Amino acid sequence: MTLLPPEAPGAESNWFGTAADMLPDDAAESVLIGRIWDPAAGGPSPVLVRDGDVFDLSADFPTVRDICELPDPAAVVAGLDGRRVGSLAQVLANTGVADRDPGRPWLLAPVDLQALKAAGVTFAVSMIERVIEERARGDLARAAEIRQRILAEVGADLHALTPGSAEAARLKELLVAEGIWSQYLEVGIGPDAEIFTKGQILSAMGTAVPVGVLAASTWNNPEPEVALVVQSSGRIVGATLANDVNLRDVEGRSALLLPKAKDNNASCALGPLVRLFDDRFDLDRVRRLEVALEIEGEDGFRLGAVSDMTLMSRDPESLVEQLTGPQHQYPDGAVLMLGTMFAPIQDRDRPGEGFTHKVGDVVRISSPPLGTLVNRVRYAEDCAPWDFGVRDLMGSLARRGLL
């Protein structure tokens, strides 16, 4: 993780940026799909974003899932001419909740029927932080002392160690003998990855809307990640950005509280768009991505960091192989968040207490080939409730004659 130099605060026309900020740096050469809420249709529609405009694809494909199940999604979508909804700038400007005109379209999370899955402890730095959470039992005051002691024993340069290898097994024996073995080290260097359900189908938030942390949580953070879009066959067909919002105090009390730490109202953000794989963008490029995080608080606090995907302990393809196969199927495909190396230890308020979110924080997660995902932090209890489920989607599509 590379820290970015602090930037002088400047005036923003809006907190979520512009359409140009949102798009990949090579948008003209990218095949980008997403979803909008279309008030005229009374429901969501898959869209193609091309040359700064948004095109409705629902006449050809009623769901993003249907696009992603194609043998070659990028080639098919690139040749489509859907109904123009408007410019991306117009749709994005109407997406921010405070300024939304309910009679005009706005952006949604770019996936629909895919299962929302996430992998944890895939970077050495975040693995060490999970161990610290467990040892501190959610107590911020103990975390700094424990961090120093564990790093002295284990070290942080574990990314070259192959999980499940003979070398990893020998390290495990050493750590057990030293009395510092942890369940987080088990999934970090053991044969089995941690893969969990991040949220329910259709519950993800998109860009330019709030993400939520529980009001009772006093230690929490964003988790900037790359997410893979996976077909029901297990084939990877695209990627997007993700914020796997985490309540560190809750998970630190007990790993059995992971669902409460991870799956809350508005706690999963994806977007801004899915970039489909083609001859310009594929899994090898994902393996080499850098993911930047910027946090700007209303209290003037600023934090920036960059994660290097080459430092992952587990290869993305191996994670997908553990997600789906003879042992588990996803008939509508899945989105798999690949984990984060971001472990925020920069003090925000008092020395030794590290970072935690405050209401109003703006979180920007970006990578040049994927664009920028932007969200503002609210209490989960105050975010818009999730009230549009699979039954509602099927009803909407049926009323529109799209099933």
N, C-alpha and C positions, 0 to 999 in steps of 0.2 A: 504494500500500500504506500503510495507516494503522496505526501501532503502537498497541496497547492498553496502558493503564497496568498495571504489575505488580500481581498480587493476592497477598494474604497466603495462604500455604498453609493448607489446612484438612483436617480428617479426612474421608475418603471411606468410605462403606459398601462400595463396590466401585469399582474403577478405571474401569469402563466406564459408570458412571452408571445412571440409571433409565429405565424405559420412557417416562416423560414427557419426559425429556431427549432421548430418541432421536427422538421424533416431531416433525413440523412444528408450528409454532405454530397453524396452522388445520387440525389433523388431522381434526376433525369434518367439514370441507368438502373433504377430499382423498380421492382414489382411490389407495390405496397397495397395491402388490403386492410380494411378495418370494418367498423360498424357505426351506424348512426341511429339515433331515434328520429323517426320521420313522423311528425304529428299528422301530416296529411294521410298517411297510411295507418296511423294508430299503432305503430309498433316498430321494432328494429329492422334494419336492412343491412346486408353486407354491401360494402362500397369498395371501389378502386380509387386510389388517389394518384392522379397523373397530371403532370404539367401544372400543378397548383390548383387543380379542380377535383371535385368529388363526384363520382359516378355511381349511381345505384345499380347493383348487380342482382337484385332480388328476382327479377324476371327470369334470369338464368339459374341462379342458385339462391334458394331461400335462406340458407344459413352459411356462415363461415365454415362450419364443419363440412358441408357439402363441397365447398371449394377445396378444402385441405385433403379430402379423400380422393381427389383426382390423381391419375397416374403421373401427370406433370402439371401441377397447379399453376406455376408461373407462366408456362407457355400458353395455357388456355386463357388465363385471365388477361395477360398482356394483349391478346387479340380481341378482347371484348370492347364493345361500345355501348355502355349503359346510359341510362337517362342522367343528364347532368343535374346534380342537386344544387350546386353553387360552387363558389371558390372555397378552398380549404380555409382561407383567412376568415371568411364569413361564418363557416360552421364552427371553427375554433372559437371565434369571438363570442358565439352564442353558447359555448359549452360551460364557461365559468358560471357557477350556480347563481351568484348574486346578480348577474346581469342577464340571465337567460330570458329570452322571449319564448314562451311555451308554444307559440304558433310556428316556430322555425326549427329546422333540424339542429341537433347537437351530437357531439361525438360520444361514443360509448367505449368500453373495453373492446379490443379488437377480436375477441373470440366469444363463442357462445356455448355450444353443447359439449365442448371438450372438458374433461376432468381437470381440476386445478390441483396440481401436485408440486411438491418442492423437495429438493435434496438439501440436506444440512451437513455441516462439518466437512466441506469439500476443499477447504483451504486451511493451511497450517495455522495461520494467525487466528482465524475464527474458531478453530478447534481449541486452541489454548484458552480463548475467551469463554468457550462453553465450559471448560474445566473450572475456570475461575468462578463462573456463575454458580456451578454446582457446589464448589467448596464454600463460597460466600453465602449460600442460601438466600440470595437476593439482597444481601446487605452491602450497600455501596461502600460503607466505611471499611469493610474488611477486604475489599477487592484489590486495592493497590498493593497491600502487603502480600497477599496470596499470589498476585501476578508476578511480583519480583521473585518469590521463592520458587514457583513452578518453572519459570523461564530459566532460572539458574540450574535446575535439575534436568529439564527436558530440552531446552533450547527451542527456537522458533523456526529453524531452517529444516522443516520436515517435508517440504513439498516434493523433493526428489525421491522420497520413500514410496515404493509401490504398495498400496493397501493390499493386505492379504498375502504379501510375499513372505519368504523365509526371514528376510531382514526385519520386516515388520513384526513377525512373531517373536524374534529375539528381543526386539525393543520392548514388546509387551511383557516378556518375562522379566526384563530388567526393571520396568516400572512397577510391576506387581511386587517384586522383591523390595523396592524402595518405598512401597506403601502409598504411591500416588497414582495408581491406575484409576481410570474413570470410564464411565459408559460413553463419554464423548470421544475419548481416545479410541475406544473400541470401534466406533463407526468411522472414525477418522483414518485409522490405519488397519483395521480388521477387514475381513473379506466381504462383509455385508454393508452396503451403503445405507444411510438414513434417508428414507423416502417416505414422505407423509402427505396427507391431504391438507392443502393450504386453505381451501374454502370450497363451498358448494358450487355446483354448476350454475353459471349466470350471475354469481355474486361479485365478480371482480369489478373494480372501479377502473375508469380510463384516465386520460390525462385532463388536467385543468379542473379537477374536482377534489373535494377533501378526501384524505385518508384518516382512519380513526385509530386512536389508542384508548384503552379503558381509562375512565376518570380516576379509578382507584390505583392505577399503576404509577409508580414513582421512578421507575428505571426502565427505559424503553428506547428503541432506536429504529431507524430505517435499515433495510438490508437491500442494497442495490445489486441487482442480479441480471443476468441474461436468462431468458426463458426460451426453450425449444418448443416448437409446435410439432407434435408427433401424430402420425396417422394411426388408425386402428391396426394396421399391419406392423407397426413399430418403426416405420420409415420416418425420418426427420425431414420436414418439408419447409421449415421456416423458423424465424426467430423474432423475438421482441424483447423489450426491457421490462423489468419487474421491480416492485418494491414489496418484499416479503416482511412487512411490518412485524416487529417482534417485541414482546413484553419480557425484558430480561429478568425482572424481579419475579415474575410468575413462573417462568421456566426454571429459574435458579432455585426456587423452593422445592420443586420436584419435577423430574422429567415427565412424570405421568400427567402433569398439567400442561403439556405441550399444546393440546387442542385449545385450551383457554388462552395460552400465550400467543397463538398463531391465528386462530379463526374467530374473528370478531367482526362486527359490522364495519364495513369499509376498510378492512385491514389488509386487503390484497389489491394492488394496483398493477395493471398491465398496459403496455402501449409505448408510444402513441398508436403505432400501426404494426402489423406483422409484415416483415420483409420475407417474401417467398424465396426459396433457394433456386438459383439458376447458375449459368456459367460465370457470373460476376460475383456471386455471394453464396458461399456454401459452408459446410461444417468446419472446414479447415480455417476459413476466415474467422468463424466464431471462436475457435481455439486460440486465436491470436488477438482477440479484441482487448481493448482497454475500456473500462467502465468508470466514468467520473461521477462523483457525488458532490453536490453543493447543498449546504443547509444555510438558510438565512433566517434568523429569528427576529421577531418584532422588538426584542430587547437589544438588538445590535449585534448579537452573537453571529459569527460566521465560521463555517467549517468546510474544508474541501479536501478531497482525497481521490486517488486514482487506483483502481484495482486492475491487476494484470492477469488475464485469463490463462496465460501460460503457466502460472503458478498453481493451478488446480492440482490437487492430489489425485483426483480421479478424472479420467477422460470423459467428456460429455457422452460419447457413444456408449461407454460402459455403464453409465448411469441409466441411459434409456434401456439397455439390455436388462438391467435389474428392475426397471419399472414395468416392462411389458414383455410378454412371451408366453410360453406354455404355462407359466405359473400365475399369470394375471392378464386379463384382456380388457381393453377399453374400446367398445364398439363405436364410439363417437370420437375417438382419439383423446389426446391429453396435451396439456401444456405442462412442461417440466421446468421449474426454476432451478438453476444450477448451483445455487449457493453463493455465498459472498465471503470475501476476505476482509470486508470492512468491519473493524472492531473498534468502536469509538471510545477512546480512553482520554481524549482531550477534556480537561476540566471545563465545565460551563459556569458553575456557581461557586462551589467551595473546593479547595485543594483536596485531591484524592478521591473525589466523588464522581469524576468522569463526566460523560455526556448523558443527558436524557432530553427527550422532546419537551417543548412547551407549545401550548396552543398558539397557532398562528405561524409556526415554522413553515417555510417554503422549502420543499425538497425537490431538487433537480437531479435526475439520473440520466446520464447521456453517454452515447458512444457514437462516433461519427457515422458508421454504416447503418445505425438503427435510429438515430434522431435523439429526441429528448422527451422524457416522461416527467411531468411536473405536477406536484400535488401540494396542497396546504394541509397541515395537521389540525385536526379537531378531536374532541372527545368522540369516541365511537358512538356513545349514546346520543350525541347531538348531530351526527351525520344522518343524511336521508336514509330511511329504513329500506332494506332490501325487500321489495314486495312484488317483483316480477320474476316468476319462476318458470319452470319448463312447461307447466300446464298453460300458463298465460302466453308463452311463446307459440305453442301449438295452436291455441285459439286464435291468436293474431294472424298466423300464417294461413289458417283455414278460412278465416273471414276474407282474406285478401286473395283467395284462390291460388295459393302458392304451394299447397301440399299435394 
